[in-house]
Amino acid sequence: MRREGLDFRVLPEGGRESVELGLRYVNNDACYPAMVVVGQFLKALRSGEFDPETTDCFYAQTGGACRASNYVPLLRRALDAAGFSRTRILAANAQGNAGAEKFAMKGGTLWRAMLGMLYGDLLMRLLYRTRPYELNKGDSDKLYGAWTEKCRLNVERGSWGRFKADVSGMVGDFADIPIDPAPKPRVGIVGEILVKYHDNANEHLVDVIESEGGEAVVSDIANFLLYCLYDPVYAREKLSGPLLPKLFGIAGIGILERMRRPMRLALRGTRFGEPHDIRDMLGTVGDTVSPANQAGEGWLLSAEMMRLMDDGIRNIICIQPFACLPNHITGKGVMKELRRVYRGANILALDYDSGVSNVNQINRIKLLMASAVA
Ligand code: SF4
């Protein structure tokens, strides 16, 4: 984005204060992620760091078939009510929401954003697989920081050759960190996209798992993009959807999976494991849920749980915002079936909300960890 001449900033996660602020301007019937993000924007605008007249709020959300379609109007309303009516919203989704300007990414920016996403996925995988086992405290975080800086440089340059060299370099570096090989319980985290990756919104779930003696396994964010790209393919094949979006979806999936190939090659045969191809995930999920489940995280949520268990990870925490209907169907709704198919599955459903008790959440995680198998 900066390379395009935009003064682009990623907002800090904001802490409890952001959630409280979001709650003041968004009805608490709305989804928890909406409150979190609205609160982050309002906190930043109120800080005095940004001129509300010349600052835009870039909202990278999907505008999906559930209440996600309301996120932009909710933010618009909150901005107006808080006195920021001249602050524009830039929506990076295909919906063309009322109250937002459409933000079209240039090809080069999209390419660099994809590289950034893949670097992030790989770094997350390597960090979470190494940190709980490291012999010298802090080794993994230090290496993670150093590699993040290197990756940042190449995201700006957008070099494919450099990307390929970097992925094998970082896998090698993390593999060299001295570790204690004694196994620990591995706990997969699946769920709604914001609470899954937003450390503050999920009350630092990865840290809680690690402090309880486990290892967190979080799947790649690229899976979510691939899942969204499949929507128009299914719509064309089963629901008489238009042809062009289907072709775009197929091409997008092909390109992104090709871009993940160097990561797979670098990870193959290591203890870090490699990402699953979305087409394989799709191929096996149909026995449990229909790929027609496209709201929220839809069929991907079930597919990720199945892949985790195929990889031997039987402890899973499925997190979703309270009252998130689509994810309760494909998350909680399939657990009975998963427990039948995968014997010994240890699955916990956790709901997140602005009013949820942190102590209660931690106690339930501790309970899961007490029966978790390494
Ligand atoms: S996926 Fe769930 S939390 Fe997200 S907008 Fe839809 S209903 Fe709300």
Residues whose N, C-alpha, C, O or C-beta is under 5 A from the ligand:
A	BS01	SF4	C31 C66 R67 A68 G296 E297 P321 A323 C324 L325
